[in-house]
Amino acid sequence: MTDRDRSDRDDRSDGDSEGGAHAPDPAALAAGAALFNEGHPLAARDVWETAGQSLDGTDAERLLRGLAATAAATYRAADGADGDADEAAEYAKTAVASLEGVSDSHGVRLAPVREWVDRLATAPENAAEGQKPRIDVDGEPPRFDGLSLDAAGVAAPALARAGEPGDAATLAAAAEFAAAERGTGRSRFAELLFAYLRTPETRPQVAARLGDHVAIEERKRRDVDDLF
């Protein structure tokens, strides 16, 4: 599936059983899954928790809460995490309880996720990194290479908030400018956002370039505003 195909899917109105207002944001769902699949569970947790805040009490909120707890448990169970097996087990139990109540998975393949958190809830110290499932959405495991522009704009700031190079607010502004460029034939901000996600070895340099471009664009917009 191409970036454009994914963007079209992300932009269309949701027709799920609970209605569009009670469905998870497709961009956030895909961004969190890509972050989890690419080995950034803390950033995935951030995305899913934030996306669920406006869906309190709905099936979609239970799904996102369960996925966020899954990401937290995965992080706590990993070697070198700032936590321990007991914390991993507690987060996993939260995930188990949340996902049990989900009747509409909104395209997420939950069976391997449930198996994973069941294992973490009982024996997190025996859960090897290689056993971690992929998060599949609509039959595919989202990765950075296949994200829509909207999802990339969610994932990049979350990475920075989780400790990767760059300023989260600047990356969020870059995502807004990238969205504004859509359909204009320009792709400077979009290209840099995708480069930030896809090339971790150059993240500091790409984040710096994005910061420069954001500062220039903001200055241009202020100059235009001052004319009126």
C-alpha positions as CSV (number, residue, x, y, z in Angstrom):
1,M,0.0,0.0,0.0
2,T,1.4,3.4,-1.0
3,D,1.7,6.5,1.2
4,R,-1.1,8.1,-0.9
5,D,-3.4,5.0,-0.5
6,R,-2.8,5.1,3.3
7,S,-3.5,8.8,3.4
8,D,-6.8,8.4,1.6
9,R,-7.8,5.7,4.1
10,D,-6.8,7.9,7.0
11,D,-8.7,10.9,5.7
12,R,-12.0,9.2,4.9
13,S,-14.9,9.2,7.5
14,D,-15.2,6.3,9.7
15,G,-18.2,4.1,9.3
16,D,-17.6,1.8,12.2
17,S,-20.4,0.5,14.4
18,E,-19.8,3.2,17.1
19,G,-19.7,6.0,14.5
20,G,-16.8,8.2,13.5
21,A,-16.8,10.2,16.7
22,H,-16.2,7.0,18.7
23,A,-13.6,5.4,16.5
24,P,-9.9,5.7,17.0
25,D,-8.1,8.2,14.8
26,P,-6.7,6.0,11.9
27,A,-3.5,8.0,11.8
28,A,-2.8,7.6,15.5
29,L,-3.7,3.9,15.4
30,A,-1.2,3.3,12.5
31,A,1.4,5.5,14.0
32,G,1.4,3.7,17.3
33,A,1.5,0.3,15.6
34,A,4.5,1.4,13.5
35,L,6.3,2.8,16.6
36,F,5.7,-0.5,18.4
37,N,6.7,-2.6,15.4
38,E,9.9,-0.5,15.0
39,G,11.0,-1.1,18.6
40,H,9.7,2.2,20.2
41,P,7.1,1.0,22.8
42,L,7.3,4.1,24.9
43,A,6.5,6.3,21.9
44,A,3.7,4.0,20.9
45,R,2.2,4.2,24.4
46,D,2.3,8.0,24.2
47,V,0.4,8.0,20.9
48,W,-2.2,5.5,21.9
49,E,-2.9,7.1,25.4
50,T,-3.3,10.5,23.8
51,A,-5.6,9.2,21.1
52,G,-7.8,7.5,23.6
53,Q,-8.4,10.6,25.8
54,S,-11.3,11.9,23.8
55,L,-13.0,8.4,23.6
56,D,-13.7,7.8,27.3
57,G,-15.9,4.8,27.9
58,T,-16.1,3.6,24.3
59,D,-15.0,0.4,22.8
60,A,-12.3,2.3,20.9
61,E,-11.0,3.8,24.2
62,R,-10.7,0.3,25.7
63,L,-8.8,-0.8,22.6
64,L,-6.3,2.1,22.8
65,R,-5.9,1.7,26.6
66,G,-5.2,-2.0,26.1
67,L,-2.6,-1.3,23.4
68,A,-1.0,1.5,25.5
69,A,-0.7,-0.9,28.4
70,T,0.7,-3.5,26.1
71,A,3.4,-1.1,25.0
72,A,4.2,-0.2,28.6
73,A,4.4,-3.8,29.7
74,T,6.7,-4.6,26.7
75,Y,9.0,-1.8,27.7
76,R,9.1,-2.8,31.4
77,A,9.9,-6.4,30.5
78,A,12.8,-5.5,28.2
79,D,16.3,-5.8,29.4
80,G,17.7,-2.4,30.7
81,A,14.2,-0.8,31.1
82,D,13.7,1.6,33.9
83,G,11.4,-0.8,35.8
84,D,11.1,-4.4,36.8
85,A,9.1,-7.6,36.2
86,D,6.5,-6.6,38.7
87,E,5.7,-3.4,36.9
88,A,5.6,-5.3,33.5
89,A,3.1,-7.8,35.0
90,E,0.9,-5.0,36.3
91,Y,0.8,-3.2,33.0
92,A,0.1,-6.5,31.3
93,K,-2.8,-7.2,33.6
94,T,-4.3,-3.8,32.7
95,A,-3.9,-4.7,29.0
96,V,-5.5,-8.1,29.5
97,A,-8.5,-6.5,31.2
98,S,-8.9,-3.7,28.7
99,L,-8.6,-5.9,25.6
100,E,-11.1,-8.5,27.1
101,G,-13.8,-5.9,26.8
102,V,-13.1,-5.0,23.2
103,S,-15.8,-6.1,20.8
104,D,-14.6,-4.1,17.7
105,S,-10.8,-4.2,17.1
106,H,-11.0,-1.5,14.4
107,G,-8.8,-3.6,12.1
108,V,-6.2,-4.6,14.8
109,R,-5.4,-8.3,15.0
110,L,-5.7,-8.8,18.7
111,A,-5.1,-12.6,19.1
112,P,-1.3,-12.3,19.2
113,V,-1.4,-9.2,21.4
114,R,-3.6,-11.0,23.9
115,E,-1.3,-14.0,23.9
116,W,1.7,-11.7,24.5
117,V,0.1,-9.8,27.4
118,D,-1.1,-13.0,29.0
119,R,2.5,-14.2,29.0
120,L,3.8,-10.9,30.4
121,A,1.1,-10.9,33.1
122,T,2.2,-14.3,34.4
123,A,5.9,-14.6,33.7
124,P,7.4,-11.3,32.3
125,E,10.9,-12.4,33.2
126,N,10.6,-15.2,30.7
127,A,9.2,-13.1,27.8
128,A,12.0,-12.7,25.3
129,E,12.2,-9.8,22.9
130,G,12.0,-12.2,19.9
131,Q,8.5,-13.3,21.1
132,K,7.1,-9.8,20.9
133,P,4.2,-9.8,18.4
134,R,3.8,-7.4,15.5
135,I,0.7,-5.1,15.7
136,D,-1.2,-5.7,12.5
137,V,-3.8,-3.2,11.3
138,D,-6.1,-4.0,8.4
139,G,-4.0,-7.1,7.7
140,E,-0.6,-5.4,7.6
141,P,2.1,-4.6,10.2
142,P,2.6,-0.8,9.9
143,R,6.2,0.3,9.6
144,F,7.8,3.7,9.1
145,D,8.3,3.0,5.4
146,G,4.5,2.7,4.7
147,L,3.0,5.3,6.9
148,S,0.7,8.0,5.5
149,L,1.8,11.6,5.9
150,D,-0.8,12.1,8.7
151,A,0.5,9.1,10.6
152,A,4.1,10.2,10.1
153,G,3.1,13.5,11.6
154,V,1.9,11.8,14.7
155,A,4.8,9.3,15.0
156,A,7.7,11.8,14.6
157,P,6.9,14.1,17.6
158,A,6.1,11.0,19.7
159,L,9.6,9.7,19.0
160,A,11.1,13.0,20.2
161,R,9.0,12.9,23.3
162,A,10.3,9.4,24.0
163,G,13.9,10.6,23.9
164,E,14.9,10.5,20.3
165,P,16.8,13.5,18.9
166,G,14.8,16.6,18.1
167,D,12.2,18.9,19.6
168,A,8.7,17.5,19.7
169,A,7.0,20.8,19.3
170,T,9.1,21.6,16.3
171,L,8.4,18.2,14.7
172,A,4.7,18.8,15.3
173,A,4.9,22.2,13.6
174,A,6.8,20.5,10.7
175,A,3.9,18.0,10.4
176,E,1.4,20.9,10.1
177,F,3.5,22.5,7.4
178,A,3.8,19.2,5.6
179,A,0.0,18.8,5.6
180,A,-0.4,22.3,4.3
181,E,2.0,21.4,1.4
182,R,-0.2,18.5,0.3
183,G,-1.3,19.0,-3.3
184,T,0.9,22.0,-3.9
185,G,3.8,20.0,-5.6
186,R,6.1,20.8,-2.8
187,S,7.3,18.2,-0.3
188,R,10.2,19.6,1.7
189,F,8.6,19.1,5.1
190,A,7.1,15.7,4.2
191,E,10.4,14.4,2.9
192,L,12.3,15.4,6.0
193,L,9.6,14.0,8.3
194,F,9.8,10.6,6.6
195,A,13.6,10.8,6.6
196,Y,13.5,11.5,10.4
197,L,11.5,8.3,10.9
198,R,13.2,6.0,8.4
199,T,16.9,6.8,8.9
200,P,17.6,6.7,12.7
201,E,21.3,7.1,12.1
202,T,20.7,10.6,10.7
203,R,18.0,11.7,13.0
204,P,20.0,14.4,14.8
205,Q,20.9,16.1,11.5
206,V,17.4,15.7,10.0
207,A,15.9,17.1,13.2
208,A,18.2,20.1,13.0
209,R,17.3,20.7,9.3
210,L,13.6,20.5,10.2
211,G,14.2,23.0,13.0
212,D,15.8,25.5,10.5
213,H,12.9,25.1,8.0
214,V,10.3,25.5,10.6
215,A,11.9,28.7,11.9
216,I,12.1,30.1,8.4
217,E,8.5,29.2,7.6
218,E,7.2,30.7,10.9
219,R,9.1,33.9,10.2
220,K,7.7,34.1,6.7
221,R,4.2,33.7,8.1
222,R,4.7,36.3,10.7
223,D,6.0,38.7,8.0
224,V,2.8,38.1,6.0
225,D,0.6,38.6,9.0
226,D,2.4,41.9,9.7
227,L,1.3,43.2,6.3
228,F,-2.3,43.2,7.3
